[in-house]
Amino acid sequence: MELEERIAEGQTIEPTDDLTDEYERLVSRIVQFTANSELIGAFTERPMIERAPNYHRKLALLAKNQDEIGHALMQYRIAEDLGRDREQMLEDLLDGKVGYGSSMQFPVDDWIELTAFTCLTDGAAMILQHSLLQTSYGPYARVMRRICREEEFHLRHGRDLLREYATGTRAQQEAMQEAVDRWWPRGMLFFGPTDDEQSDAALRMYDLGIRTKSNDELRQDYLDFWVPKLDELGLEIPDDKLEYDEEAGEWSYTEPSMEMLEKIRTEGGPAGQRRLDERRRVFDDTKWVRDALAAHNDRATNRIGDNLDATAD
């Protein structure tokens, strides 16, 4: 049975199956995007650890940061199994040859900004991740099960912060509203182009079951989740066109700015280069660790080979 026929029947595709070049390429493409987003997301939040308002918040953010790095590594492993080289994937990220979540291109300079970022950007990422639980590629779906469980903890942390600031002092409430005003359009933009502007490659991902929901469908899920939660806390959503159509069962809203998305893709956002520079510094500083591990693996491989030769003799 051909690959697309198996996918149409709802079968799970495994690395040992006879994969087409197109399928491998498209799976690798989305896996690298979600892995890169986890990695850069961790670097977005990391400076806030030392500026935590108390020990409890510091521990929570440390744990979250560790999780994000782990999520990135698990996904890079999936791409490695499809023939991609991890070192090259990281080099491509640092050289700006591959993308990551557009929201990570903006600065996060205090804990109220961090709260908006965590809720409205991590919240958007979690909507995407939940949709990938149904992806046709087995290893990706299984990794997403673990990632989604841990991301639920991250989101609870973000919502706890959101409630604290939205019901805090007058100054905190006002600052939280201003942060929502800034981050709401960025969260909506996270999902990428509108459905009528998606690339042929993106459309093929739906045909092959790699993705199961379109960008606009994900936005509808995002609105279903966040509108009532922000409203409950008295936070206003900065969108005059936002309205729920009971008859159609969907939201109408201001379309994300494709001009802004294109500018981020071609020029980067205000904090994008800073994040890549920081990641480059860490990447270079830890080269000695990767070299040591590679040398150890080479020696271990040689020992195994020598033992096999001795056994054969």
C-alpha positions in Angstrom: 0.0 0.0 0.0 1.3 3.4 -0.9 2.3 5.9 1.8 -0.6 8.4 1.1 -3.1 5.5 1.1 -2.0 4.4 4.5 -2.2 8.0 5.8 -5.7 8.4 4.3 -6.7 5.2 6.3 -5.4 6.8 9.5 -2.4 4.6 9.9 0.6 5.7 11.9 3.8 6.2 9.9 7.1 5.0 11.5 10.8 5.6 10.6 11.2 2.0 9.5 8.5 2.5 6.8 9.2 3.3 3.2 9.1 7.0 3.5 9.0 9.3 0.4 11.6 12.1 0.2 8.8 14.6 0.3 7.4 13.2 3.5 10.8 13.1 5.2 11.5 16.7 4.1 8.1 18.1 5.3 8.3 16.2 8.7 11.8 17.5 9.2 10.7 21.0 8.3 8.0 21.3 11.0 10.0 19.4 13.6 12.9 21.8 13.2 10.5 24.7 13.4 8.9 23.5 16.7 12.3 22.5 18.1 13.9 25.9 17.2 10.9 27.6 18.8 11.4 25.7 22.1 15.1 26.5 22.1 14.8 30.2 21.4 11.8 30.4 23.8 14.0 29.2 26.6 16.6 31.9 25.7 13.8 34.5 25.7 12.8 33.7 29.3 16.2 32.8 30.8 17.3 36.4 31.7 14.2 36.7 33.9 15.3 33.9 36.2 17.7 36.1 38.1 15.1 38.8 38.2 12.4 36.6 39.7 10.2 38.4 42.3 10.6 35.5 44.8 12.2 32.1 45.3 9.0 30.2 44.3 8.8 32.0 41.0 12.5 31.5 40.4 12.2 27.7 40.9 9.1 27.5 38.6 10.9 29.4 35.8 14.1 27.4 36.2 12.0 24.2 35.8 10.2 25.6 32.8 13.4 26.6 31.1 14.9 23.2 31.6 11.8 21.6 30.1 11.9 23.8 27.0 15.5 22.8 26.3 14.6 19.2 26.8 11.6 19.6 24.4 14.0 21.0 21.8 16.4 18.1 22.2 13.7 15.5 21.8 12.5 17.0 18.6 16.0 17.4 17.2 16.4 13.7 17.8 13.4 13.0 15.6 14.9 15.1 12.8 18.3 13.3 13.3 16.5 9.9 12.8 15.3 11.3 9.4 18.9 12.0 8.4 19.4 15.5 9.6 22.6 16.5 11.4 22.0 18.2 14.8 25.1 20.3 14.5 24.0 21.5 11.1 20.5 22.2 12.3 21.8 24.4 15.1 24.2 26.2 12.7 21.3 26.8 10.3 19.2 28.3 13.1 22.1 30.6 14.2 22.8 31.7 10.7 19.1 32.6 10.2 18.5 30.0 7.5 15.6 28.4 9.3 12.8 29.9 11.3 11.2 29.8 14.7 8.1 31.2 16.3 7.6 34.9 15.3 6.7 35.9 18.9 10.2 35.1 20.1 11.5 38.0 18.0 10.2 40.5 20.6 11.8 41.7 23.9 10.8 40.4 27.3 12.3 42.7 29.9 10.2 42.3 33.1 8.0 39.8 34.7 4.7 41.3 33.5 6.0 41.1 29.9 7.1 37.5 30.7 3.6 36.7 31.9 2.0 38.0 28.7 4.7 36.1 26.7 4.1 32.9 28.6 0.3 33.0 28.3 -0.2 34.4 24.8 2.8 32.9 23.1 3.3 29.6 25.0 -0.5 29.4 24.9 -0.4 29.6 21.1 2.4 27.1 20.9 0.4 24.7 23.1 -2.6 25.0 20.7 -0.3 23.9 17.9 1.3 21.1 19.9 -2.0 19.7 20.9 -3.0 19.5 17.2 0.2 17.6 16.5 -0.9 14.8 18.9 -2.8 13.5 15.8 0.1 13.8 13.3 0.6 10.9 11.0 4.3 10.5 12.0 4.5 8.3 15.0 7.6 9.5 16.8 6.5 13.1 16.6 3.0 12.2 18.0 4.6 10.3 20.9 7.0 13.1 21.8 4.2 15.6 21.7 2.3 13.5 24.3 5.1 14.2 26.8 5.6 17.8 25.7 1.9 18.6 26.0 1.8 17.2 29.6 4.7 19.4 30.6 3.4 22.4 28.7 0.2 22.3 30.7 2.4 22.9 33.8 3.9 25.9 32.0 0.5 27.3 31.1 -0.8 26.9 34.7 2.3 28.9 35.9 1.5 31.6 33.3 -2.2 31.8 34.2 -1.2 32.0 37.9 1.0 34.9 37.2 -1.7 36.5 35.0 -4.2 36.3 37.8 -1.7 37.7 40.3 -1.0 40.8 38.1 -4.5 41.3 36.8 -5.9 41.4 40.3 -2.9 43.1 42.0 -2.3 46.8 42.6 -3.7 49.4 40.2 -0.2 49.8 38.7 0.1 46.1 38.1 -3.3 45.9 36.5 -2.5 48.7 34.2 0.9 47.3 33.3 -0.7 43.9 32.7 -3.3 45.4 30.3 -0.6 47.2 28.4 1.3 44.0 28.1 -1.8 42.2 26.7 -2.2 45.0 24.2 1.3 44.4 22.9 1.3 40.6 23.0 -2.2 39.7 21.8 -1.4 40.5 18.1 1.9 38.6 18.4 0.1 35.6 19.7 -2.4 35.7 16.8 0.6 36.1 14.4 2.3 33.0 15.9 0.2 30.6 13.8 1.6 32.1 10.5 -0.1 33.2 7.3 -3.9 33.1 6.9 -5.2 29.9 5.1 -5.5 31.6 1.8 -1.9 32.7 1.8 -0.3 29.4 2.9 2.5 27.9 0.8 2.2 24.7 -1.3 4.5 22.9 1.2 2.1 23.8 4.1 -0.9 22.5 2.1 1.0 19.2 1.4 1.5 18.8 5.2 -2.3 18.6 5.5 -2.6 16.1 2.6 0.0 13.9 4.3 -1.5 14.2 7.8 1.7 15.8 9.2 -0.5 18.7 10.3 -4.2 18.2 11.1 -5.4 21.7 11.5 -4.9 24.8 9.4 -3.5 28.1 10.8 -6.9 29.7 10.9 -8.4 26.7 12.6 -5.7 26.9 15.2 -6.5 30.6 15.7 -10.1 29.7 16.3 -9.0 27.2 19.0 -6.8 29.9 20.5 -9.7 32.4 20.7 -11.9 29.7 22.2 -9.4 29.2 25.0 -8.2 32.7 25.7 -11.1 35.1 25.2 -13.1 33.8 28.2 -10.0 33.6 30.5 -8.9 37.2 29.8 -12.5 38.4 30.1 -12.9 36.7 33.5 -9.9 38.7 34.8 -11.2 42.0 33.4 -8.5 42.2 30.7 -9.6 43.7 27.4 -8.6 42.2 24.1 -7.2 44.9 21.7 -9.4 43.9 18.8 -12.5 46.0 17.9 -13.5 43.3 15.3 -13.5 40.4 17.8 -16.9 38.9 17.9 -18.4 35.4 18.2 -20.8 34.3 15.5 -23.2 31.9 17.2 -24.7 30.7 14.0 -21.4 30.0 12.3 -19.8 28.8 15.5 -16.6 30.8 15.0 -14.9 34.0 15.8 -14.4 37.0 13.6 -11.3 39.0 14.3 -8.7 41.4 12.8 -6.5 39.4 10.5 -2.9 39.2 11.7 -0.5 41.5 9.8 1.1 39.6 7.0 3.3 42.7 6.4 4.6 42.3 9.9 5.1 38.6 9.5 7.0 39.1 6.2 9.2 41.8 7.9 10.1 39.4 10.7 10.9 36.7 8.2 13.2 38.9 6.1 14.6 41.4 8.6 13.9 39.8 12.0 12.2 41.3 14.9 13.5 43.8 17.5 15.0 41.1 19.8 15.6 38.4 17.2 19.3 38.9 16.5 20.0 39.4 20.2 18.5 35.9 20.9 20.6 34.3 18.1 23.7 36.1 19.3 23.2 34.8 22.8 22.6 31.3 21.5 25.7 31.5 19.3 27.8 32.5 22.3 26.6 29.5 24.3 27.0 27.3 21.3 30.6 28.3 20.9 31.4 28.2 24.6 30.1 24.6 24.9 31.9 23.3 21.8 34.5 21.6 24.0 31.7 19.5 25.6 30.4 18.3 22.2 34.0 17.6 21.0 34.7 15.5 24.2 31.4 13.6 23.8 32.2 12.9 20.1 35.8 11.7 21.0 34.3 9.4 23.7 31.8 8.0 21.2 34.5 7.4 18.7 36.7 5.5 21.2 33.7 3.5 22.3 32.9 2.6 18.7 36.5 1.6 18.1 36.5 -0.6 21.2 33.3 -2.4 20.1 34.8 -2.9 16.7 38.0 -4.3 18.2 36.0 -6.7 20.4 34.0 -7.9 17.5 37.2 -8.6 15.5 38.7 -10.5 18.4 35.6 -12.6 18.8 35.7 -13.4 15.1 39.3 -14.5 15.3 
